[in-house]
Amino acid sequence: MNSTLHEKFRPEIGIHFDSLDEAWTFWVDYGGKIGFGVRKHYFNKSKKTGLITSYVYVCCKEGVRKQDKRDVLPLNPRLETRTDCKVRMRIKHVDGKYTVDEFIEDHNHPLHLQETVHMLASQRKITEVQAHEIDLAENAGLKQKSSFQLMSRHAGGREGLGYTRIDAKNYLRSKRQRSMVYGEAGCLMRYFQNQLSKNPSFYHANQMDMEEQVTNVFWADARMLIDYEYFGDVVSLDTTYCTNSAHRPLAIFSSFNHHRGAVIFGVSLLYDETAASFKWLFETFLEAHKQKRPLTMFTDQDQAMAKALHEVMPETFHGLCTWHLMQNGIKHLGNLMKDGSYILSDFKKCMYGIDDETKFEEAWSALLEQFNVQENTWLQATYNMKKKWAISYMKYACKLGIRSTQLSESVNSDIKSCMNPHLNIEQFFKHFEQVLEDKRYNELRCEFETHQKLPRLKLESSPMLRQLSEIYTPTIFHLFQTEFDLFAAAYIKYKNEAHTLFEYVVGLIDEDGEWRVTFDPNTKMISCSCRKFEMIGLLCCHAVKVYDVMDVKKLHEHYILKRWTREARSGVVHNYIGSEVEEDPKLQSTERYRKLCMMFIRLATEASVHPSTFSLVHEAVCDLSKQVMKMRLTEESQDNNDSVEITSTRSFMTRAKGFKKKIGLKRSRRMKSWVELQKKKRKTNPSIKDLRAHDTLSASCSAPPVPQGCLQINGSQLNFTELLMAPLDHPQYSLESMGFNGDISNKFS
């Protein structure tokens, strides 16, 4: 090291420090410049005044490691780091200051290179600003390796960062442990408390059992309450997710917005999937949304959910998720899906492709006869629920195009990202909030596209298309324009205009079927037997054809649903207690913050170029900070009476003892066969095996025992499933090959 630099930072006998912190900082800087780590050794304190009278700082290699008495011969001992180095600096308290009275500088070990000094523990420290950056990176979903590389580049290299990747990992782990100090229930209520402090419209509820443990939890933020008011006519409930290793079901209420994007109305963590839990969930959901019941709700085939829904919302139409039906079909009809079988395609056709009840019954009977599955119990149970999934029986239910609980593949993939079994409850909320933010930003992007781009009209001279292009969102207008394009292929097969209501029979060229349309010439009201408007909210091509025949050039306002228009979000929404719901009560504060950030970033960029401009800005900012803090203290003292009262986490913890855990969790791995388990068995000592051979007969057998549920054929094992799937005339599976020669009953006696 340069001798001039060594003399500049070298401690001298008699130098003074105003405080212990100043002395320790000096010793740390000296160790960093020379190339060794430092630590605090011991101090002396006055018994009368309690003042520290002396302190000794040493090299990190001072002393020697003591022998571990717990284990005499460790298999993998840690390498030595202590060399009994004598380097030290002692300070004493003299006349109100700390003075260096002893300094030893000769090391008995090589010093570190300046390129590696930043790895010493005494030179590593995460500052408050850096901790905030690490938190932001984690909340944004960046991996620790990526965030560390990004911050290293900002600092000009790893040596200028001031901490290592391990330090960042330990910081995040310690933070998670501190956040869970009150357990999952305390962390949950702290999250709800923070949400309430941000927006009083935030709604949450929890259910506890007799042991004061939280079983079910439901919450909905202000945006969810607003979304349900505008788009809550059809709801999908999905419970196919599990949050963590406890396999707690995550229930999500969702639907479509006016851009046909996914919106979420409420979220719940359930203890189990029983009728009692679902009944509490539906009642709480209605309470949060002012008892407004949806017209239709789609769920899976869970019987407990169906029972609870019928009890709480009997007037709501219950539809079954088609995705779950197809998955169950693969499960129960898998033995028929071979040799080019089309049973699932025929089943799907009955579900989607037939809109007439008579034709559905004919197609269903043909399916049963073709594949000889009249006695299949799953098909029988599914047929009994045909009014919940067959399109021919669902024409009188409002569906808005929703047939599945999995509205969007992107929603499913994003939600699965916060279903990591290693995440605690706090990390789950952070990840889930990020999913919500991404979905809501997608709607903003759609709004931008709506105002930025003009829809393309297939028939620019059409008054109806020009009218609806300004009213519908681009996505909905595209769907209507598809129907409008089909009306060119429609023709009138029959008409009756003798009565008050005109009747028409409409057909489509190159398509079978006919649809009956009634039209009132006085009110311009129209209805079609396909019931597309009642199911989806858009007028069908058959009705458009009749409008064209009757010279109706613009669509009646009755057939323009507000939920599909650009003004779908207009209006005031109130919560369950009657207060107006604001999505962001601090919107103006957020806008001011954004403007100030842009100004200060630009100012910092310009002022950091020269020392003179830096000093000018630094002094001005310090003065501004003092004035701002003084004004804040004055305003906060005046606003104390207007603060919102929120139940504290500690008071909740006196009532709730924690999250209730289920006994007998789901297996995270598949069951292993007997053969696989045999490979992991340890070899038995031969002497012990000989002793066991005298006591038990099985120990001397060379052949392994046949597991239950398997037959033994000529020394090999046969599973019952293989037996059932094998051809009847296969020689290996004949009765003689299985050992049944003669009386079969004796084999099972």
Secondary structure, DSSP 8 states (H G I E B T S, - for coil): --HHHHHHH---TT-EESSHHHHHHHHHHHHHHHT--EEEEEEEE-TTT--EEEEEEEETT-S-----TT-SS-SS-----------EEEEEEETTEEEEEEEE---SS----TTTGGGSGGG----HHHHHHHHHHHHTT--HHHHHHHHHHHTTSGGGTSS-HHHHHHHHHHHHHHHTTTHHHHHHHHHHHHHHHH-TT-EEEEEE-TTSEEEEEEEE-HHHHHHHHHHTTEEEEEEEEE-STT--EEEEEEEE-TTS-EEEEEEEE-S--SHHHHHHHHHHHHHHTTT---SEEEE-S-HHHHHHHHHH-TTSEEEE-HHHHHHHHHHHSGGG--SS--HHHHHHIIIII---HHHHHHHHHHHHHHHT-TT-HHHHHHHHTGGGT-TTT-TTS--TT---S---HHHHHHHHHT--TT--HHHHHHHHHHHHHHHHHHHHHHHHHHHHS----SSTT-HHHHHHHTTB-HHHHHHHHHHHHHGGGEEEEEEE-SSSSEEEEEEETT---EEEEEE-TTT--EEETT-HHHHHSS--HHHHHHHHHTT--S--GGGS-GGGBTTTT-S--B-TTS-B--S-TTHHHHHHHHHHHHHHHHHHHHHTSSHHHHHHHHHHHHHHHHHHHHHHHHHHHHSGGG------HHHHHTT--EE---SS---SS----HHHHHHT-----HHHHHHHHHH-SGGG-SS----TTEEEETTEEEEHHHHHHS-TT-GGGSTTTTT--S-SGGGG-
